[in-house]
Amino acid sequence: MLMPPYCGQKPYDTNDVVFLRNPEQSARFAKYIYLYDTILSGDKFVYVFNKKDAEPLFALWRDHELK
């Protein structure tokens, strides 16, 4: 489903993005790839990134190598 962004500028398809709740992980991802949106869910922010762009960063994050 095509979603209009709350904070970002580009509409995105919810099937093509990942939603991250970890603020430290999201901040590190945002250094390298475009942050599509930030959504407030309850009392936490959810950060929206493109799934394909985020894939290589997940491996680095998992191995504690993402700076």
mmCIF file of the N, C-alpha and C atoms, coordinates in Angstrom:
data_MODEL
# 
_entry.id   MODEL 
# 
loop_
_atom_site.group_PDB 
_atom_site.id 
_atom_site.type_symbol 
_atom_site.label_atom_id 
_atom_site.label_alt_id 
_atom_site.label_comp_id 
_atom_site.label_asym_id 
_atom_site.label_entity_id 
_atom_site.label_seq_id 
_atom_site.pdbx_PDB_ins_code 
_atom_site.Cartn_x 
_atom_site.Cartn_y 
_atom_site.Cartn_z 
_atom_site.occupancy 
_atom_site.B_iso_or_equiv 
_atom_site.pdbx_formal_charge 
_atom_site.auth_seq_id 
_atom_site.auth_comp_id 
_atom_site.auth_asym_id 
_atom_site.auth_atom_id 
_atom_site.pdbx_PDB_model_num 
ATOM 1   N N  . MET A 1 1  ? 0.839  -1.166 0.000  1.00 0.00 ? 1  MET A N  1 
ATOM 2   C CA . MET A 1 1  ? 0.000  0.000  0.000  1.00 0.00 ? 1  MET A CA 1 
ATOM 3   C C  . MET A 1 1  ? 0.896  1.245  0.000  1.00 0.00 ? 1  MET A C  1 
ATOM 4   N N  . LEU A 1 2  ? 0.608  2.192  -0.839 1.00 0.00 ? 2  LEU A N  1 
ATOM 5   C CA . LEU A 1 2  ? 1.366  3.429  -0.931 1.00 0.00 ? 2  LEU A CA 1 
ATOM 6   C C  . LEU A 1 2  ? 0.958  4.356  0.215  1.00 0.00 ? 2  LEU A C  1 
ATOM 7   N N  . MET A 1 3  ? 1.938  4.741  1.022  1.00 0.00 ? 3  MET A N  1 
ATOM 8   C CA . MET A 1 3  ? 1.671  5.578  2.194  1.00 0.00 ? 3  MET A CA 1 
ATOM 9   C C  . MET A 1 3  ? 2.219  6.986  1.974  1.00 0.00 ? 3  MET A C  1 
ATOM 10  N N  . PRO A 1 4  ? 1.446  8.009  2.298  1.00 0.00 ? 4  PRO A N  1 
ATOM 11  C CA . PRO A 1 4  ? 2.014  9.356  2.302  1.00 0.00 ? 4  PRO A CA 1 
ATOM 12  C C  . PRO A 1 4  ? 2.858  9.511  3.564  1.00 0.00 ? 4  PRO A C  1 
ATOM 13  N N  . PRO A 1 5  ? 4.020  10.097 3.466  1.00 0.00 ? 5  PRO A N  1 
ATOM 14  C CA . PRO A 1 5  ? 4.876  10.215 4.640  1.00 0.00 ? 5  PRO A CA 1 
ATOM 15  C C  . PRO A 1 5  ? 4.363  11.258 5.627  1.00 0.00 ? 5  PRO A C  1 
ATOM 16  N N  . TYR A 1 6  ? 4.588  11.013 6.903  1.00 0.00 ? 6  TYR A N  1 
ATOM 17  C CA . TYR A 1 6  ? 4.266  11.990 7.934  1.00 0.00 ? 6  TYR A CA 1 
ATOM 18  C C  . TYR A 1 6  ? 5.345  13.069 7.986  1.00 0.00 ? 6  TYR A C  1 
ATOM 19  N N  . CYS A 1 7  ? 6.599  12.632 7.964  1.00 0.00 ? 7  CYS A N  1 
ATOM 20  C CA . CYS A 1 7  ? 7.708  13.579 8.102  1.00 0.00 ? 7  CYS A CA 1 
ATOM 21  C C  . CYS A 1 7  ? 8.559  13.699 6.847  1.00 0.00 ? 7  CYS A C  1 
ATOM 22  N N  . GLY A 1 8  ? 8.649  12.632 6.069  1.00 0.00 ? 8  GLY A N  1 
ATOM 23  C CA . GLY A 1 8  ? 9.504  12.642 4.893  1.00 0.00 ? 8  GLY A CA 1 
ATOM 24  C C  . GLY A 1 8  ? 8.835  13.314 3.712  1.00 0.00 ? 8  GLY A C  1 
ATOM 25  N N  . GLN A 1 9  ? 9.477  13.224 2.562  1.00 0.00 ? 9  GLN A N  1 
ATOM 26  C CA . GLN A 1 9  ? 8.951  13.881 1.374  1.00 0.00 ? 9  GLN A CA 1 
ATOM 27  C C  . GLN A 1 9  ? 8.479  12.903 0.316  1.00 0.00 ? 9  GLN A C  1 
ATOM 28  N N  . LYS A 1 10 ? 8.980  11.679 0.343  1.00 0.00 ? 10 LYS A N  1 
ATOM 29  C CA . LYS A 1 10 ? 8.648  10.709 -0.696 1.00 0.00 ? 10 LYS A CA 1 
ATOM 30  C C  . LYS A 1 10 ? 7.609  9.712  -0.191 1.00 0.00 ? 10 LYS A C  1 
ATOM 31  N N  . PRO A 1 11 ? 6.534  9.498  -0.946 1.00 0.00 ? 11 PRO A N  1 
ATOM 32  C CA . PRO A 1 11 ? 5.612  8.414  -0.590 1.00 0.00 ? 11 PRO A CA 1 
ATOM 33  C C  . PRO A 1 11 ? 6.343  7.072  -0.704 1.00 0.00 ? 11 PRO A C  1 
ATOM 34  N N  . TYR A 1 12 ? 5.926  6.090  0.078  1.00 0.00 ? 12 TYR A N  1 
ATOM 35  C CA . TYR A 1 12 ? 6.592  4.793  0.038  1.00 0.00 ? 12 TYR A CA 1 
ATOM 36  C C  . TYR A 1 12 ? 5.559  3.678  0.105  1.00 0.00 ? 12 TYR A C  1 
ATOM 37  N N  . ASP A 1 13 ? 5.942  2.532  -0.453 1.00 0.00 ? 13 ASP A N  1 
ATOM 38  C CA . ASP A 1 13 ? 5.111  1.341  -0.427 1.00 0.00 ? 13 ASP A CA 1 
ATOM 39  C C  . ASP A 1 13 ? 5.483  0.546  0.821  1.00 0.00 ? 13 ASP A C  1 
ATOM 40  N N  . THR A 1 14 ? 4.518  0.194  1.639  1.00 0.00 ? 14 THR A N  1 
ATOM 41  C CA . THR A 1 14 ? 4.801  -0.499 2.895  1.00 0.00 ? 14 THR A CA 1 
ATOM 42  C C  . THR A 1 14 ? 5.424  -1.878 2.684  1.00 0.00 ? 14 THR A C  1 
ATOM 43  N N  . ASN A 1 15 ? 5.328  -2.434 1.492  1.00 0.00 ? 15 ASN A N  1 
ATOM 44  C CA . ASN A 1 15 ? 5.957  -3.722 1.195  1.00 0.00 ? 15 ASN A CA 1 
ATOM 45  C C  . ASN A 1 15 ? 7.444  -3.576 0.893  1.00 0.00 ? 15 ASN A C  1 
ATOM 46  N N  . ASP A 1 16 ? 7.885  -2.372 0.592  1.00 0.00 ? 16 ASP A N  1 
ATOM 47  C CA . ASP A 1 16 ? 9.273  -2.139 0.192  1.00 0.00 ? 16 ASP A CA 1 
ATOM 48  C C  . ASP A 1 16 ? 10.114 -1.482 1.277  1.00 0.00 ? 16 ASP A C  1 
ATOM 49  N N  . VAL A 1 17 ? 9.594  -1.387 2.474  1.00 0.00 ? 17 VAL A N  1 
ATOM 50  C CA . VAL A 1 17 ? 10.314 -0.703 3.545  1.00 0.00 ? 17 VAL A CA 1 
ATOM 51  C C  . VAL A 1 17 ? 10.405 -1.573 4.795  1.00 0.00 ? 17 VAL A C  1 
ATOM 52  N N  . VAL A 1 18 ? 11.336 -1.202 5.667  1.00 0.00 ? 18 VAL A N  1 
ATOM 53  C CA . VAL A 1 18 ? 11.448 -1.830 6.983  1.00 0.00 ? 18 VAL A CA 1 
ATOM 54  C C  . VAL A 1 18 ? 11.164 -0.765 8.029  1.00 0.00 ? 18 VAL A C  1 
ATOM 55  N N  . PHE A 1 19 ? 10.587 -1.191 9.124  1.00 0.00 ? 19 PHE A N  1 
ATOM 56  C CA . PHE A 1 19 ? 10.239 -0.301 10.224 1.00 0.00 ? 19 PHE A CA 1 
ATOM 57  C C  . PHE A 1 19 ? 11.121 -0.658 11.412 1.00 0.00 ? 19 PHE A C  1 
ATOM 58  N N  . LEU A 1 20 ? 11.942 0.273  11.844 1.00 0.00 ? 20 LEU A N  1 
ATOM 59  C CA . LEU A 1 20 ? 12.864 0.030  12.955 1.00 0.00 ? 20 LEU A CA 1 
ATOM 60  C C  . LEU A 1 20 ? 12.455 0.848  14.170 1.00 0.00 ? 20 LEU A C  1 
ATOM 61  N N  . ARG A 1 21 ? 12.498 0.229  15.346 1.00 0.00 ? 21 ARG A N  1 
ATOM 62  C CA . ARG A 1 21 ? 12.154 0.922  16.589 1.00 0.00 ? 21 ARG A CA 1 
ATOM 63  C C  . ARG A 1 21 ? 13.382 1.271  17.419 1.00 0.00 ? 21 ARG A C  1 
ATOM 64  N N  . ASN A 1 22 ? 14.514 0.674  17.115 1.00 0.00 ? 22 ASN A N  1 
ATOM 65  C CA . ASN A 1 22 ? 15.735 0.924  17.879 1.00 0.00 ? 22 ASN A CA 1 
ATOM 66  C C  . ASN A 1 22 ? 16.342 2.252  17.433 1.00 0.00 ? 22 ASN A C  1 
ATOM 67  N N  . PRO A 1 23 ? 16.372 3.269  18.315 1.00 0.00 ? 23 PRO A N  1 
ATOM 68  C CA . PRO A 1 23 ? 16.872 4.583  17.898 1.00 0.00 ? 23 PRO A CA 1 
ATOM 69  C C  . PRO A 1 23 ? 18.363 4.598  17.546 1.00 0.00 ? 23 PRO A C  1 
ATOM 70  N N  . GLU A 1 24 ? 19.170 3.810  18.238 1.00 0.00 ? 24 GLU A N  1 
ATOM 71  C CA . GLU A 1 24 ? 20.603 3.780  17.928 1.00 0.00 ? 24 GLU A CA 1 
ATOM 72  C C  . GLU A 1 24 ? 20.832 3.145  16.561 1.00 0.00 ? 24 GLU A C  1 
ATOM 73  N N  . GLN A 1 25 ? 20.168 2.037  16.297 1.00 0.00 ? 25 GLN A N  1 
ATOM 74  C CA . GLN A 1 25 ? 20.282 1.374  14.999 1.00 0.00 ? 25 GLN A CA 1 
ATOM 75  C C  . GLN A 1 25 ? 19.791 2.293  13.886 1.00 0.00 ? 25 GLN A C  1 
ATOM 76  N N  . SER A 1 26 ? 18.691 2.964  14.103 1.00 0.00 ? 26 SER A N  1 
ATOM 77  C CA . SER A 1 26 ? 18.127 3.853  13.094 1.00 0.00 ? 26 SER A CA 1 
ATOM 78  C C  . SER A 1 26 ? 19.043 5.030  12.799 1.00 0.00 ? 26 SER A C  1 
ATOM 79  N N  . ALA A 1 27 ? 19.667 5.574  13.827 1.00 0.00 ? 27 ALA A N  1 
ATOM 80  C CA . ALA A 1 27 ? 20.594 6.689  13.630 1.00 0.00 ? 27 ALA A CA 1 
ATOM 81  C C  . ALA A 1 27 ? 21.791 6.260  12.789 1.00 0.00 ? 27 ALA A C  1 
ATOM 82  N N  . ARG A 1 28 ? 22.280 5.067  13.032 1.00 0.00 ? 28 ARG A N  1 
ATOM 83  C CA . ARG A 1 28 ? 23.415 4.572  12.239 1.00 0.00 ? 28 ARG A CA 1 
ATOM 84  C C  . ARG A 1 28 ? 23.002 4.274  10.802 1.00 0.00 ? 28 ARG A C  1 
ATOM 85  N N  . PHE A 1 29 ? 21.815 3.725  10.602 1.00 0.00 ? 29 PHE A N  1 
ATOM 86  C CA . PHE A 1 29 ? 21.323 3.474  9.247  1.00 0.00 ? 29 PHE A CA 1 
ATOM 87  C C  . PHE A 1 29 ? 21.156 4.797  8.498  1.00 0.00 ? 29 PHE A C  1 
ATOM 88  N N  . ALA A 1 30 ? 20.646 5.816  9.179  1.00 0.00 ? 30 ALA A N  1 
ATOM 89  C CA . ALA A 1 30 ? 20.373 7.107  8.539  1.00 0.00 ? 30 ALA A CA 1 
ATOM 90  C C  . ALA A 1 30 ? 21.645 7.803  8.062  1.00 0.00 ? 30 ALA A C  1 
ATOM 91  N N  . LYS A 1 31 ? 22.797 7.412  8.598  1.00 0.00 ? 31 LYS A N  1 
ATOM 92  C CA . LYS A 1 31 ? 24.058 7.976  8.118  1.00 0.00 ? 31 LYS A CA 1 
ATOM 93  C C  . LYS A 1 31 ? 24.365 7.515  6.691  1.00 0.00 ? 31 LYS A C  1 
ATOM 94  N N  . TYR A 1 32 ? 23.806 6.372  6.288  1.00 0.00 ? 32 TYR A N  1 
ATOM 95  C CA . TYR A 1 32 ? 24.167 5.761  5.010  1.00 0.00 ? 32 TYR A CA 1 
ATOM 96  C C  . TYR A 1 32 ? 23.021 5.695  3.990  1.00 0.00 ? 32 TYR A C  1 
ATOM 97  N N  . ILE A 1 33 ? 21.778 5.629  4.460  1.00 0.00 ? 33 ILE A N  1 
ATOM 98  C CA . ILE A 1 33 ? 20.655 5.491  3.531  1.00 0.00 ? 33 ILE A CA 1 
ATOM 99  C C  . ILE A 1 33 ? 19.558 6.491  3.888  1.00 0.00 ? 33 ILE A C  1 
ATOM 100 N N  . TYR A 1 34 ? 18.664 6.701  2.942  1.00 0.00 ? 34 TYR A N  1 
ATOM 101 C CA . TYR A 1 34 ? 17.595 7.682  3.083  1.00 0.00 ? 34 TYR A CA 1 
ATOM 102 C C  . TYR A 1 34 ? 16.565 7.227  4.121  1.00 0.00 ? 34 TYR A C  1 
ATOM 103 N N  . LEU A 1 35 ? 16.233 8.105  5.043  1.00 0.00 ? 35 LEU A N  1 
ATOM 104 C CA . LEU A 1 35 ? 15.184 7.872  6.035  1.00 0.00 ? 35 LEU A CA 1 
ATOM 105 C C  . LEU A 1 35 ? 13.872 8.358  5.437  1.00 0.00 ? 35 LEU A C  1 
ATOM 106 N N  . TYR A 1 36 ? 12.961 7.432  5.111  1.00 0.00 ? 36 TYR A N  1 
ATOM 107 C CA . TYR A 1 36 ? 11.710 7.803  4.458  1.00 0.00 ? 36 TYR A CA 1 
ATOM 108 C C  . TYR A 1 36 ? 10.740 8.505  5.386  1.00 0.00 ? 36 TYR A C  1 
ATOM 109 N N  . ASP A 1 37 ? 10.686 8.061  6.637  1.00 0.00 ? 37 ASP A N  1 
ATOM 110 C CA . ASP A 1 37 ? 9.660  8.608  7.515  1.00 0.00 ? 37 ASP A CA 1 
ATOM 111 C C  . ASP A 1 37 ? 9.986  8.289  8.964  1.00 0.00 ? 37 ASP A C  1 
ATOM 112 N N  . THR A 1 38 ? 9.385  9.030  9.853  1.00 0.00 ? 38 THR A N  1 
ATOM 113 C CA . THR A 1 38 ? 9.423  8.772  11.280 1.00 0.00 ? 38 THR A CA 1 
ATOM 114 C C  . THR A 1 38 ? 7.985  8.823  11.774 1.00 0.00 ? 38 THR A C  1 
ATOM 115 N N  . ILE A 1 39 ? 7.567  7.766  12.447 1.00 0.00 ? 39 ILE A N  1 
ATOM 116 C CA . ILE A 1 39 ? 6.187  7.644  12.902 1.00 0.00 ? 39 ILE A CA 1 
ATOM 117 C C  . ILE A 1 39 ? 6.190  7.489  14.420 1.00 0.00 ? 39 ILE A C  1 
ATOM 118 N N  . LEU A 1 40 ? 5.293  8.159  15.086 1.00 0.00 ? 40 LEU A N  1 
ATOM 119 C CA . LEU A 1 40 ? 5.141  7.985  16.525 1.00 0.00 ? 40 LEU A CA 1 
ATOM 120 C C  . LEU A 1 40 ? 4.130  6.869  16.763 1.00 0.00 ? 40 LEU A C  1 
ATOM 121 N N  . SER A 1 41 ? 4.568  5.801  17.424 1.00 0.00 ? 41 SER A N  1 
ATOM 122 C CA . SER A 1 41 ? 3.698  4.664  17.716 1.00 0.00 ? 41 SER A CA 1 
ATOM 123 C C  . SER A 1 41 ? 3.677  4.474  19.229 1.00 0.00 ? 41 SER A C  1 
ATOM 124 N N  . GLY A 1 42 ? 2.577  4.841  19.840 1.00 0.00 ? 42 GLY A N  1 
ATOM 125 C CA . GLY A 1 42 ? 2.516  4.801  21.301 1.00 0.00 ? 42 GLY A CA 1 
ATOM 126 C C  . GLY A 1 42 ? 3.457  5.848  21.852 1.00 0.00 ? 42 GLY A C  1 
ATOM 127 N N  . ASP A 1 43 ? 4.458  5.403  22.595 1.00 0.00 ? 43 ASP A N  1 
ATOM 128 C CA . ASP A 1 43 ? 5.448  6.335  23.149 1.00 0.00 ? 43 ASP A CA 1 
ATOM 129 C C  . ASP A 1 43 ? 6.823  6.152  22.510 1.00 0.00 ? 43 ASP A C  1 
ATOM 130 N N  . LYS A 1 44 ? 6.891  5.454  21.372 1.00 0.00 ? 44 LYS A N  1 
ATOM 131 C CA . LYS A 1 44 ? 8.159  5.212  20.683 1.00 0.00 ? 44 LYS A CA 1 
ATOM 132 C C  . LYS A 1 44 ? 8.088  5.699  19.248 1.00 0.00 ? 44 LYS A C  1 
ATOM 133 N N  . PHE A 1 45 ? 9.242  6.121  18.743 1.00 0.00 ? 45 PHE A N  1 
ATOM 134 C CA . PHE A 1 45 ? 9.348  6.473  17.333 1.00 0.00 ? 45 PHE A CA 1 
ATOM 135 C C  . PHE A 1 45 ? 9.661  5.221  16.527 1.00 0.00 ? 45 PHE A C  1 
ATOM 136 N N  . VAL A 1 46 ? 9.110  5.158  15.329 1.00 0.00 ? 46 VAL A N  1 
ATOM 137 C CA . VAL A 1 46 ? 9.391  4.086  14.380 1.00 0.00 ? 46 VAL A CA 1 
ATOM 138 C C  . VAL A 1 46 ? 9.993  4.751  13.152 1.00 0.00 ? 46 VAL A C  1 
ATOM 139 N N  . TYR A 1 47 ? 11.142 4.240  12.713 1.00 0.00 ? 47 TYR A N  1 
ATOM 140 C CA . TYR A 1 47 ? 11.874 4.823  11.597 1.00 0.00 ? 47 TYR A CA 1 
ATOM 141 C C  . TYR A 1 47 ? 11.694 3.931  10.372 1.00 0.00 ? 47 TYR A C  1 
ATOM 142 N N  . VAL A 1 48 ? 11.485 4.545  9.207  1.00 0.00 ? 48 VAL A N  1 
ATOM 143 C CA . VAL A 1 48 ? 11.143 3.813  7.976  1.00 0.00 ? 48 VAL A CA 1 
ATOM 144 C C  . VAL A 1 48 ? 12.280 3.962  6.965  1.00 0.00 ? 48 VAL A C  1 
ATOM 145 N N  . PHE A 1 49 ? 12.811 2.812  6.529  1.00 0.00 ? 49 PHE A N  1 
ATOM 146 C CA . PHE A 1 49 ? 13.902 2.766  5.552  1.00 0.00 ? 49 PHE A CA 1 
ATOM 147 C C  . PHE A 1 49 ? 13.536 1.827  4.413  1.00 0.00 ? 49 PHE A C  1 
ATOM 148 N N  . ASN A 1 50 ? 14.152 2.035  3.250  1.00 0.00 ? 50 ASN A N  1 
ATOM 149 C CA . ASN A 1 50 ? 13.977 1.140  2.117  1.00 0.00 ? 50 ASN A CA 1 
ATOM 150 C C  . ASN A 1 50 ? 14.601 -0.214 2.443  1.00 0.00 ? 50 ASN A C  1 
ATOM 151 N N  . LYS A 1 51 ? 13.848 -1.272 2.174  1.00 0.00 ? 51 LYS A N  1 
ATOM 152 C CA . LYS A 1 51 ? 14.275 -2.630 2.525  1.00 0.00 ? 51 LYS A CA 1 
ATOM 153 C C  . LYS A 1 51 ? 15.555 -3.045 1.796  1.00 0.00 ? 51 LYS A C  1 
ATOM 154 N N  . LYS A 1 52 ? 15.629 -2.786 0.483  1.00 0.00 ? 52 LYS A N  1 
ATOM 155 C CA . LYS A 1 52 ? 16.823 -3.188 -0.290 1.00 0.00 ? 52 LYS A CA 1 
ATOM 156 C C  . LYS A 1 52 ? 18.068 -2.442 0.171  1.00 0.00 ? 52 LYS A C  1 
ATOM 157 N N  . ASP A 1 53 ? 17.918 -1.152 0.457  1.00 0.00 ? 53 ASP A N  1 
ATOM 158 C CA . ASP A 1 53 ? 19.057 -0.360 0.908  1.00 0.00 ? 53 ASP A CA 1 
ATOM 159 C C  . ASP A 1 53 ? 19.520 -0.783 2.300  1.00 0.00 ? 53 ASP A C  1 
ATOM 160 N N  . ALA A 1 54 ? 18.599 -1.244 3.117  1.00 0.00 ? 54 ALA A N  1 
ATOM 161 C CA . ALA A 1 54 ? 18.915 -1.595 4.504  1.00 0.00 ? 54 ALA A CA 1 
ATOM 162 C C  . ALA A 1 54 ? 19.563 -2.971 4.649  1.00 0.00 ? 54 ALA A C  1 
ATOM 163 N N  . GLU A 1 55 ? 19.354 -3.856 3.683  1.00 0.00 ? 55 GLU A N  1 
ATOM 164 C CA . GLU A 1 55 ? 19.858 -5.229 3.788  1.00 0.00 ? 55 GLU A CA 1 
ATOM 165 C C  . GLU A 1 55 ? 21.344 -5.315 4.130  1.00 0.00 ? 55 GLU A C  1 
ATOM 166 N N  . PRO A 1 56 ? 22.233 -4.634 3.395  1.00 0.00 ? 56 PRO A N  1 
ATOM 167 C CA . PRO A 1 56 ? 23.661 -4.759 3.741  1.00 0.00 ? 56 PRO A CA 1 
ATOM 168 C C  . PRO A 1 56 ? 23.987 -4.178 5.123  1.00 0.00 ? 56 PRO A C  1 
ATOM 169 N N  . LEU A 1 57 ? 23.224 -3.197 5.540  1.00 0.00 ? 57 LEU A N  1 
ATOM 170 C CA . LEU A 1 57 ? 23.472 -2.600 6.849  1.00 0.00 ? 57 LEU A CA 1 
ATOM 171 C C  . LEU A 1 57 ? 23.054 -3.525 7.984  1.00 0.00 ? 57 LEU A C  1 
ATOM 172 N N  . PHE A 1 58 ? 22.027 -4.352 7.757  1.00 0.00 ? 58 PHE A N  1 
ATOM 173 C CA . PHE A 1 58 ? 21.605 -5.305 8.781  1.00 0.00 ? 58 PHE A CA 1 
ATOM 174 C C  . PHE A 1 58 ? 22.733 -6.270 9.131  1.00 0.00 ? 58 PHE A C  1 
ATOM 175 N N  . ALA A 1 59 ? 23.455 -6.746 8.108  1.00 0.00 ? 59 ALA A N  1 
ATOM 176 C CA . ALA A 1 59 ? 24.565 -7.664 8.354  1.00 0.00 ? 59 ALA A CA 1 
ATOM 177 C C  . ALA A 1 59 ? 25.647 -6.980 9.176  1.00 0.00 ? 59 ALA A C  1 
ATOM 178 N N  . LEU A 1 60 ? 25.968 -5.746 8.829  1.00 0.00 ? 60 LEU A N  1 
ATOM 179 C CA . LEU A 1 60 ? 26.967 -5.000 9.600  1.00 0.00 ? 60 LEU A CA 1 
ATOM 180 C C  . LEU A 1 60 ? 26.497 -4.751 11.030 1.00 0.00 ? 60 LEU A C  1 
ATOM 181 N N  . TRP A 1 61 ? 25.227 -4.413 11.193 1.00 0.00 ? 61 TRP A N  1 
ATOM 182 C CA . TRP A 1 61 ? 24.665 -4.169 12.525 1.00 0.00 ? 61 TRP A CA 1 
ATOM 183 C C  . TRP A 1 61 ? 24.721 -5.448 13.369 1.00 0.00 ? 61 TRP A C  1 
ATOM 184 N N  . ARG A 1 62 ? 24.334 -6.562 12.775 1.00 0.00 ? 62 ARG A N  1 
ATOM 185 C CA . ARG A 1 62 ? 24.314 -7.838 13.485 1.00 0.00 ? 62 ARG A CA 1 
ATOM 186 C C  . ARG A 1 62 ? 25.722 -8.231 13.952 1.00 0.00 ? 62 ARG A C  1 
ATOM 187 N N  . ASP A 1 63 ? 26.737 -7.922 13.128 1.00 0.00 ? 63 ASP A N  1 
ATOM 188 C CA . ASP A 1 63 ? 28.111 -8.277 13.444 1.00 0.00 ? 63 ASP A CA 1 
ATOM 189 C C  . ASP A 1 63 ? 28.835 -7.190 14.242 1.00 0.00 ? 63 ASP A C  1 
ATOM 190 N N  . HIS A 1 64 ? 28.091 -6.178 14.700 1.00 0.00 ? 64 HIS A N  1 
ATOM 191 C CA . HIS A 1 64 ? 28.637 -5.055 15.486 1.00 0.00 ? 64 HIS A CA 1 
ATOM 192 C C  . HIS A 1 64 ? 29.733 -4.309 14.742 1.00 0.00 ? 64 HIS A C  1 
ATOM 193 N N  . GLU A 1 65 ? 29.567 -4.158 13.427 1.00 0.00 ? 65 GLU A N  1 
ATOM 194 C CA . GLU A 1 65 ? 30.558 -3.472 12.596 1.00 0.00 ? 65 GLU A CA 1 
ATOM 195 C C  . GLU A 1 65 ? 30.043 -2.180 11.990 1.00 0.00 ? 65 GLU A C  1 
ATOM 196 N N  . LEU A 1 66 ? 28.801 -1.822 12.242 1.00 0.00 ? 66 LEU A N  1 
ATOM 197 C CA . LEU A 1 66 ? 28.230 -0.614 11.668 1.00 0.00 ? 66 LEU A CA 1 
ATOM 198 C C  . LEU A 1 66 ? 28.618 0.584  12.517 1.00 0.00 ? 66 LEU A C  1 
ATOM 199 N N  . LYS A 1 67 ? 29.357 1.489  11.946 1.00 0.00 ? 67 LYS A N  1 
ATOM 200 C CA . LYS A 1 67 ? 29.856 2.666  12.684 1.00 0.00 ? 67 LYS A CA 1 
ATOM 201 C C  . LYS A 1 67 ? 28.977 3.861  12.433 1.00 0.00 ? 67 LYS A C  1 
# 
